[in-house]
Structures are given as C-alpha cells and as structure tokens.
Amino acid sequence: MVFGGLTPLAAVSLAAAAGGHYRPPAAMLMAISVIGIVCTARLHRLGRTQAETKPRTPAAHEAVPTAT
C-alpha cells in the first residue's frame, strides 16, 4: 500500500470528518489499491518491453569463441 503505517490514521480522520460513516475510508483504501494495481501492471509492461528491445549480451559464464 502507498501509505503503509499511516493508513489507519487517515482512515480514522476521514471517518471522523464524515460523521462516523465508513464510506470515505473505504473509498480511500479502494483508490490506494487501484493505484497499486495500475503501477504494478505498468512496471510489468515496462520490464517486458525493455527485455524485448534490449540486445542480449553474452553472460560471463558463456564462452565466446576466439580465433586461434
């Protein structure tokens, strides 16, 4: 979650400001969850496109043939 340890404090503040109703904190938690899902999906897509466009270089354990 984006807010981490501050989420309960924000939820209590929102509930108190809304007269004790639970909907504002629930909406806040839903919005935070949606933001997390969107960010994760974009990072996954970004990693996939970079892997497709990045040229592969030989790893250190792969022997590169040399002319003798």
C-alpha positions as CSV (number, residue, x, y, z in Angstrom):
1,M,0.0,0.0,0.0
2,V,1.1,3.5,-0.6
3,F,0.5,5.0,2.8
4,G,1.8,2.0,4.8
5,G,1.5,2.7,8.5
6,L,-0.4,6.0,8.1
7,T,-3.4,4.3,6.5
8,P,-5.2,3.7,9.9
9,L,-4.7,7.3,10.9
10,A,-6.0,8.6,7.6
11,A,-9.0,6.2,7.8
12,V,-9.9,7.4,11.3
13,S,-9.5,11.0,10.3
14,L,-11.8,10.5,7.3
15,A,-14.4,8.6,9.3
16,A,-14.4,11.3,12.0
17,A,-14.7,14.1,9.4
18,A,-17.6,12.2,7.7
19,G,-19.5,11.8,10.9
20,G,-18.6,8.2,11.6
21,H,-19.5,6.8,8.2
22,Y,-17.3,4.1,6.8
23,R,-17.6,5.0,3.1
24,P,-14.8,7.7,2.9
25,P,-12.1,5.4,4.4
26,A,-13.4,2.5,2.2
27,A,-13.1,4.7,-0.9
28,M,-9.6,5.8,0.1
29,L,-8.5,2.2,0.5
30,M,-10.0,1.2,-2.8
31,A,-8.3,4.2,-4.5
32,I,-4.9,3.2,-3.0
33,S,-5.5,-0.4,-4.2
34,V,-6.3,0.7,-7.7
35,I,-3.2,2.9,-7.8
36,G,-1.1,-0.1,-6.6
37,I,-2.5,-2.4,-9.3
38,V,-2.0,0.2,-12.1
39,C,1.6,0.8,-11.0
40,T,2.4,-2.9,-10.8
41,A,0.8,-3.5,-14.3
42,R,2.8,-0.6,-15.8
43,L,6.1,-1.9,-14.2
44,H,5.4,-5.4,-15.6
45,R,4.7,-4.0,-19.1
46,L,7.8,-1.7,-18.9
47,G,10.1,-4.6,-17.9
48,R,8.7,-6.8,-20.7
49,T,9.2,-4.1,-23.4
50,Q,12.7,-3.4,-22.2
51,A,13.6,-7.1,-22.3
52,E,12.2,-7.3,-25.9
53,T,14.2,-4.3,-27.2
54,K,17.4,-4.7,-25.2
55,P,20.1,-6.6,-27.2
56,R,21.3,-9.8,-25.5
57,T,24.9,-9.7,-24.4
58,P,26.8,-12.9,-23.6
59,A,27.0,-13.7,-19.9
60,A,30.3,-14.1,-18.1
61,H,29.9,-17.9,-17.9
62,E,29.2,-18.2,-21.6
63,A,32.4,-18.8,-23.6
64,V,32.9,-16.6,-26.6
65,P,34.7,-18.5,-29.3
66,T,38.0,-16.9,-30.3
67,A,40.0,-17.5,-33.4
68,T,43.2,-19.4,-32.8
